[in-house]
Amino acid sequence: MPGVPFLGRRARRAELPDEETRAHVAGAASAAAAEVEPPPAIVPDLTAAAFFDVDNTMMMGASLFWFARGLAARKYFRARDLALFVWQQAKFRVAGNESADDMHTIRENALAFVAGRPVDEIVAVSEEIYDELMADRIWAGTRVLAQQHLDAGQRVWLVTATPVELARIIAHRLGLTGALGTVAEVVDGHYTGRLVGELMHGEAKAEAVRALAEREGLDLSRCTAYSDSSNDLPMLTLTGTAVAVNPDTELRAVARSRGWLIRDFRTGRKAAKIGVPTVAAAALSGGLVGGAVALRRRNRWPF
């Protein structure tokens, strides 16, 4: 019978295992004795989902502005056009001026600056612009809210007026399910400069969510919508739960009256006029519209 060095007090020193061997044996024994459970698995919740607005909800400021700024730096259009875009966005989002003429002008000029451009080119540029100008402007608090839905097995979509190609990039970077955004007409892999239907704004957002819910079998009463703007009330009232994130004055009042949860991630409570005006001031003071940017489209503005 072979000797067993661990038994008895008289085992010879040469028969004792070395330190490395003892450590190996100890590790193996400990692992064998450990209680092991299967890794946690997220059970898909296929009938519930969350829908997040982007501007001032998921991201600080207007995603369209940062997109336009990135395109201006790449000489897709004039700096003067960027200044006009800032002014239009201020009217459109803050002042509440959404006249028929304004909306018609927005539709007609929405994507004129990319007319004739390959879709692949704009997608590649959008990836760069997100990394350069948008990634650091994601609200950490809102990102946590989105992750909570993902952790519960629910799908999460962005819903935004931003072109759908850019919206998808934002969603992908954040690990979300996807995005509902403004759709541009494409022929033979190139943009025509025209929109398909309407900007993803107001009632159009609700229609998009409703259509997606029907396609995916979602129970809207179990879904949650997040936004900062009263413009998104059609979407917020469509779902069973609504959350006002960094809300403007009107949405804050509506949320309070209806008992909706309010989450404000802005430092030092600011008035509702946050976002585009702040971005515009930064743009102007930073000289974004002061440089010589090559002409791409005369007398047009980007969105």
Disulfide bonds with the S-S distance in Angstrom:
none
